[in-house]
Every structure is written in structure tokens, then in C-alpha cells.
């Protein structure tokens, strides 16, 4: 099964970074930075840090594994992270130079129930998980325990 990693990137201003995705013949949706674990990645965490550098031009600090989802695209490991600075001009991911990949507009939004209800977040079901965790944690996801990571 293909393994993918994604970052729930929380910013210093109580926001989170998400991609506003536009693709031909598809409705607009939002997704988290991340991508496939490559054979030369030492582990999933290293893959996540590489993906964040490539896709947002910044360095994440990984807090914990938050969710593991099985999707048609493969198993997805979603990590709760902090990021202080990023620079779209420093993005290097191949998808940014591929016109058939569509648009990847990086947005800073509030991570709250209103935002989760207003956007279509991919993968499906993630918005519900985040909303439940926001309720359980009183809005502070870092208060929740992470999942055990297990072997890579």
C-alpha cells in the first residue's frame, strides 16, 4: 500500500496552512501539504519534513501523529505540526511547474468549526475528525495525545 504523509501546520497566529486546490473539471477543494513517502526517505517523519520544505518553503516542527486514514490514494499519516515561517518563492515541488496539476494556492485560515464547515477538505472525513478534536481539546489540538507511530 502506498504511504503518504500530510501536515496539519499550525501557525503562530492561531491559523493553519492549507492549499486551495483548483483543478480542471473539478470543484475547488482544500488539502494539507504533504505527499508520498519516497524510497530514500529514512522514515515518515523525514518524508513529511521534506514535503513541507518542497511545498511551503518552510520547516515544520512535528508534534505528534494525529490520524492514520486509509484512502483510495493509500494510507495517509497526518501529523500535527507547528510552523513559524514559510516562503512560497522557496517552494520546489514538481507539482508547481506542472500545468496539468492545477493550482496550489497556499492559504492561512483559522482552524475552527466555521472554517471546517465552509470548505471541502480532502481527504474526505478529515474535517469531521478535526472538528471532533477541536471540541475535545477546547480548541487546542496540542493538548491531545498523539497516536503511537509503530514501525515504518
N, C-alpha and C positions, 0 to 999 in steps of 0.2 A: 504494500500500500504506500502511496506517495505521502510523504510527510511535508507539511507546510507549517510555518511559524508566522504569527501575527503579533503586533504590539498595540496594546491599549496605552497610548502615550499621553500621560497627563502633564500639563504644562504648569509653570509657576503661577499662572493667573487663574487657576481653577478651571482651565479648559482642557480639551483633548484634541489631538491632531487626527483628522480623518481625511480620506480622499473623497472628493466629489467626483464620481466616475461618470463620464459621458462616453457612450459607445454608439456607433451607427445601429439603427434599428432596435434600440433597447431604451427603456425608460432610465432616467437618471437614478443612480443609487450611490450609497456611500460605503466605503470599505476601509479597513485598517491597513496600515503599512505592513508589509511582510511578503513572504514568498516561499519558494521551495527550499528544502534542506538539500544542499549540494554534496556530492561525494567527498569533496575536500574540506567540508566544514567539520571541525573537530567534534561538535555536538550541536544540539538545537539552539542553545543559548548563543553560541558563536554565530550560527546562521542568522539568528534574529538581529544581533548587533550589526552584522554585515548588511542585512536587508535595510535596516534603519539608516545606516550611512548612505547606502545607494539611493534610497527612495525619499529621504527627507533632508539629507545633508547634515545630519546631527548624530550625537552619541546618546544612546539610551542608557539608563541605569535600571537594570531589571530588578524588580521587587519580588515577584513570585509568578508561578504558573497559576493561571486563574481558571481556564477551561480547556477541555480537550473535546473537540467535536469531530464526528465522522460525517463527512460531506461527500458529494459526488466528486469533488476535486481532490479528495484524500483526507487523511487525518490532519486536523488543524490544532496546533498548540497555541493558545492565546495567553500571552504574558502581560501582566500589569507592570508598567514601567513609568519612570519619570524622564522627562527631557527638559533641559533648560534653554538650549538654543538650537536653532536649525537654520539652514540656508538653502532655499530652493535652487539657487545658482550652483550649489555644490552637488546636486543630485546627479548620479551617474548610471542609474538603472537603464538597461537596454529598452525597456518599455517606453521611455520618454522620447526616443528617437524613432519609434515605430508608429507611423500614422494610422495603421490599422488597429492599434491598441486603444485608440480613443484618448480622451482627456483624463488627466490625473491632477485635478486642482486640489492643492493642499489647503485645508481649512482648519481654523481653530474655532471650536464651538464649545459651548458649555456642556458638560456631561451631566444631564439632568433628565427627569421624566418628560419634560416638554420637548426637548430635542429628540429624544428617542422615539417619541410618538410622531414627530413631524418628518422623520427621514426614513427611507428604506435602507436598512443596514444589512450588509452582506458579511458573513453568511447568514442565511435565514435562521431565526431563533436567537441570534446573539443579542438583539435589542431587548428581548424578554429576559434573558439571563442577567444582563446589565441592570435592567430596571429592578429586578428582584434583589440583586446585590446592593443597589443603592438604598432600597428600603431597609434591608437587613443591617446595613452599616451606618445608617443615618447620614448617608451621603459621602462617607469616607471609605472608599474601597480598600485603602491600605490597612484598615482595621481588621479585615477579614483574613483568615488563614489561607495560605496557598495550598495547592494540591501537591501530593508527592510526585516527583518527576519521573522516577523509575529509570530503567536503562534506556540509553539512546538506541 
